[in-house]
Amino acid sequence: MGKRKKLYPKAEDGLDSLKQEVAEELNLDDDIEKRGWENMTTREVGKIGGNMVKKMIKFAEKEMDERDGKIDEED
């Protein structure tokens, strides 16, 4: 991932897996393998990032639903 400070370092592997999963769903995994991440277009990388955010929001909504809307039960 980027060079930003990691709030939850243990989540880095999960985010990398999610990024790869989304790339596969968008049929961009072959392009990434051939060209590498550094040669992907802004549009392609943006599609991956946008779909990652959608999946993370869906996950968070499900968790909040299961916790009756409470978000600070676990830290």
URBEL-V71311 format. One record per residue. RES is the residue in three letters. PHI is phi in whole degrees, 0 to 359 (* if undefined). PSI is psi in degrees with one decimal (999 if undefined). OMEGA is omega in radians with two decimals (* if undefined). Layout:
res=RES phi=PHI psi=PSI omega=OMEGA
res=RES phi=PHI psi=PSI omega=OMEGA
//
This chain:
res=MET phi=* psi=-170.3 omega=-3.07
res=GLY phi=290 psi=-171.3 omega=-3.10
res=LYS phi=261 psi=21.9 omega=3.12
res=ARG phi=282 psi=158.4 omega=3.10
res=LYS phi=291 psi=132.4 omega=-3.11
res=LYS phi=276 psi=122.7 omega=3.07
res=LEU phi=287 psi=-37.3 omega=-3.12
res=TYR phi=227 psi=84.9 omega=-3.06
res=PRO phi=306 psi=-31.8 omega=-3.13
res=LYS phi=294 psi=-20.8 omega=-3.12
res=ALA phi=280 psi=-11.9 omega=-3.06
res=GLU phi=302 psi=-45.0 omega=3.13
res=ASP phi=297 psi=-39.9 omega=3.12
res=GLY phi=295 psi=-40.0 omega=3.11
res=LEU phi=292 psi=-38.5 omega=3.08
res=ASP phi=296 psi=-39.9 omega=3.10
res=SER phi=295 psi=-41.8 omega=3.11
res=LEU phi=297 psi=-42.0 omega=3.12
res=LYS phi=300 psi=-43.6 omega=3.14
res=GLN phi=292 psi=-40.8 omega=3.12
res=GLU phi=300 psi=-46.2 omega=-3.14
res=VAL phi=294 psi=-41.5 omega=3.12
res=ALA phi=301 psi=-41.3 omega=3.10
res=GLU phi=296 psi=-43.3 omega=3.14
res=GLU phi=299 psi=-32.0 omega=-3.13
res=LEU phi=269 psi=6.7 omega=-3.12
res=ASN phi=58 psi=36.0 omega=3.11
res=LEU phi=254 psi=-3.9 omega=-3.08
res=ASP phi=297 psi=-37.9 omega=3.11
res=ASP phi=294 psi=-40.2 omega=3.11
res=ASP phi=297 psi=-42.0 omega=3.13
res=ILE phi=296 psi=-42.4 omega=3.14
res=GLU phi=297 psi=-40.6 omega=-3.11
res=LYS phi=285 psi=-46.9 omega=-3.00
res=ARG phi=261 psi=-23.4 omega=-3.06
res=GLY phi=84 psi=155.3 omega=-3.11
res=TRP phi=302 psi=-37.5 omega=-3.06
res=GLU phi=293 psi=-16.3 omega=-3.14
res=ASN phi=252 psi=10.4 omega=3.07
res=MET phi=281 psi=150.2 omega=3.14
res=THR phi=285 psi=160.5 omega=3.09
res=THR phi=300 psi=-38.7 omega=3.13
res=ARG phi=298 psi=-45.2 omega=-3.13
res=GLU phi=296 psi=-47.3 omega=-3.13
res=VAL phi=294 psi=-36.6 omega=3.09
res=GLY phi=296 psi=-38.0 omega=3.08
res=LYS phi=298 psi=-43.8 omega=-3.14
res=ILE phi=296 psi=-49.1 omega=-3.14
res=GLY phi=299 psi=-42.7 omega=3.13
res=GLY phi=298 psi=-41.0 omega=3.12
res=ASN phi=288 psi=-30.8 omega=3.04
res=MET phi=297 psi=-44.5 omega=3.14
res=VAL phi=298 psi=-43.1 omega=3.11
res=LYS phi=302 psi=-44.3 omega=3.14
res=LYS phi=294 psi=-39.8 omega=3.14
res=MET phi=293 psi=-37.6 omega=3.09
res=ILE phi=295 psi=-43.2 omega=3.11
res=LYS phi=300 psi=-42.6 omega=3.11
res=PHE phi=298 psi=-46.4 omega=-3.13
res=ALA phi=297 psi=-41.4 omega=3.12
res=GLU phi=298 psi=-41.3 omega=3.13
res=LYS phi=296 psi=-44.8 omega=3.12
res=GLU phi=298 psi=-43.4 omega=3.13
res=MET phi=296 psi=-38.1 omega=3.11
res=ASP phi=297 psi=-43.0 omega=-3.13
res=GLU phi=291 psi=-22.9 omega=-3.13
res=ARG phi=257 psi=18.9 omega=-3.14
res=ASP phi=55 psi=40.6 omega=3.07
res=GLY phi=83 psi=-1.8 omega=-3.12
res=LYS phi=273 psi=134.5 omega=-3.11
res=ILE phi=248 psi=-7.8 omega=-3.06
res=ASP phi=248 psi=30.6 omega=3.10
res=GLU phi=289 psi=-34.2 omega=-3.14
res=GLU phi=234 psi=137.6 omega=3.04
res=ASP phi=229 psi=999 omega=*
//
